[in-house]
Amino acid sequence: MKYIDTLREGERVGGIYLCKHKQHALTKNGKPYVSLILQDKTGTLDAKVWDPNSQGIDDFEALDYLEVVGDVISFQGALQMNIKRIRKAQEGEFDPKEYLPVSDRDLNEMYQELAALIHKIENPHLKSLAEGFFLKDSDFQERFQHHSAAKSVHHGFVGGLLEHTLSVMQLCCHFASTYQILNRDLLLTAALFHDIGKLEEISDFPANAYTDDGQLLGHIMIGSEMVGARIRTMEGFPPKLAAELKHCILAHHGELEFGSPKKPALPEAIALSFADNLDAKMETLKELFAAAPAGSTEWLGYNRLLESNIRKSSLS
């Protein structure tokens, strides 16, 4: 099997890939065809089956693993595969880890770093809340460690939610050390929980798609409800502290137009929104540069999240 990021125009390719998306469509002449998105751990590839009823095209669905044979072409500046044969691969013929984008960092190592930061929380109520989710619930730990932080845009890979949360907590540690007005325990706990709702907003891999609750409520509201529900089971948790923590979660996108139900009203909420925004934008740049040709200092085009045309600096 050739990884998607190594494919070149003009190649005849055969191998097993994950069918990320499948859609039936019609050409301008009314002839049916099937449009696919194939995926491995290095990326995705648009693919077409122009004659879906021909011999050699077996039945399959989205999220199946497919053994395909096809020709790689260039269409409108991007690579595409014209598929000639498809066979649904059977369990044991493929390793799912080869088909999912994964964090560059070791997941267990990152979780240990996260746990070390939790141990530094001194407030007994916040510490108990954090430990109840992240250190004492093995099912939660497994999901959090392997979940993505997005469908796309940034941190949309296995371990993405963990990597993003750890980075935001580390930034908040720096903020708390620099600005004495910040309540360190509140800020660290808010950073830990700020994206917890993404566990329910986005489905597990390989789908990694928005759930009904994700579409209807969004991760900010879901996360606030998850934290609030757990706090209500904890005897003696101060109501004012609970409200402050939930406010930080609700306001962590910073602006109403960016999806926050509330604008930041506490120093900790302001600091969290900056840390979240900074890490998201740095990861976006990292992913843009990784996808650019090696050694390139050319302009990469307009990016919606960054609202600017982007290129590497000359010394990058």
QUIWOGI-V27425 format. One record per backbone hydrogen bond with DSSP energy under -1.0 kcal/mol. CO is the residue of the C=O (numbers start at 1). NH is the residue of the N-H. E is the energy in kcal/mol with one decimal. If there is no record, write none. Layout:
[[CO:NH:E] [CO:NH:E]]
//
This chain:
[[3:6:-1.9] [4:7:-1.3] [8:11:-1.7] [11:72:-2.8] [13:70:-2.5] [15:68:-3.0] [17:66:-3.2] [18:20:-1.2] [18:39:-2.1] [19:63:-3.9] [21:37:-1.8] [23:35:-3.2] [25:33:-2.4] [27:30:-2.2] [31:27:-2.7] [33:25:-2.6] [34:49:-2.7] [35:23:-2.2] [36:47:-2.4] [37:20:-2.3] [37:21:-1.2] [38:45:-2.4] [39:18:-2.3] [40:43:-1.4] [43:40:-2.3] [45:38:-2.9] [46:81:-2.0] [47:36:-3.1] [48:83:-2.8] [49:34:-2.1] [51:54:-1.8] [54:57:-1.3] [56:86:-3.3] [61:64:-1.7] [64:19:-3.0] [65:89:-2.7] [66:17:-2.7] [67:87:-2.2] [68:15:-2.1] [69:84:-3.2] [69:85:-1.7] [70:13:-3.3] [71:82:-2.9] [72:10:-3.2] [73:80:-2.5] [75:78:-1.6] [78:75:-3.4] [80:73:-3.3] [81:48:-2.7] [82:71:-2.2] [85:69:-1.9] [86:58:-1.9] [87:67:-3.6] [90:93:-2.2] [95:98:-2.6] [96:99:-1.9] [98:41:-2.4] [101:158:-3.3] [106:110:-2.1] [107:111:-2.3] [108:112:-2.0] [109:113:-1.8] [110:114:-2.3] [111:115:-2.6] [112:116:-2.0] [113:117:-1.6] [114:118:-1.9] [115:119:-2.2] [118:121:-1.7] [123:127:-2.7] [124:128:-2.1] [125:129:-2.0] [126:130:-2.5] [127:131:-2.8] [128:132:-2.0] [129:133:-1.3] [130:134:-2.6] [131:135:-1.8] [131:136:-1.7] [137:141:-2.5] [138:142:-2.2] [139:143:-2.0] [140:144:-3.0] [141:145:-2.5] [142:146:-1.2] [143:147:-1.1] [147:161:-2.1] [152:154:-2.1] [155:149:-2.8] [155:157:-1.1] [157:160:-2.8] [158:103:-2.4] [159:163:-2.7] [160:164:-2.5] [161:165:-2.4] [162:166:-2.6] [163:167:-2.2] [164:168:-2.5] [165:169:-2.4] [166:170:-2.3] [167:171:-2.3] [168:172:-2.3] [169:173:-2.1] [170:174:-1.7] [171:175:-2.4] [172:176:-2.7] [173:177:-1.7] [174:178:-1.6] [175:179:-3.0] [179:182:-1.6] [183:187:-2.7] [184:188:-2.8] [185:189:-2.2] [186:190:-2.5] [187:191:-2.4] [188:192:-2.2] [189:193:-1.9] [190:194:-1.3] [193:196:-1.8] [195:198:-2.2] [196:199:-1.7] [197:200:-1.4] [197:201:-1.8] [198:202:-1.8] [201:211:-2.4] [204:208:-2.0] [209:203:-3.2] [211:215:-2.2] [212:216:-2.7] [213:217:-3.0] [213:218:-1.5] [218:222:-2.2] [219:223:-2.7] [220:224:-2.0] [221:225:-2.1] [222:226:-2.4] [223:227:-2.3] [224:228:-2.5] [225:229:-2.6] [226:230:-1.7] [227:231:-2.4] [228:232:-1.8] [230:233:-1.4] [231:234:-1.8] [234:237:-1.4] [238:242:-2.2] [239:243:-2.3] [240:244:-2.2] [241:245:-2.4] [242:246:-2.4] [243:247:-2.3] [244:248:-1.9] [245:249:-1.7] [246:250:-2.8] [247:251:-1.9] [249:252:-1.1] [251:254:-2.1] [253:255:-1.1] [255:258:-1.1] [255:260:-1.8] [256:259:-1.7] [266:270:-2.1] [267:271:-2.6] [268:272:-2.5] [269:273:-2.1] [270:274:-1.9] [271:275:-2.3] [272:276:-2.7] [273:277:-2.1] [274:278:-2.7] [275:279:-2.3] [276:280:-2.1] [277:281:-2.2] [278:282:-2.5] [279:283:-2.3] [280:284:-2.0] [281:285:-2.2] [282:286:-2.3] [283:287:-2.5] [284:288:-2.3] [285:289:-2.8] [286:290:-2.0] [287:291:-1.4] [293:296:-2.1] [301:310:-1.7] [303:307:-1.8] [303:308:-1.0] [308:303:-2.2] [310:300:-4.3] [313:316:-1.7]]
//
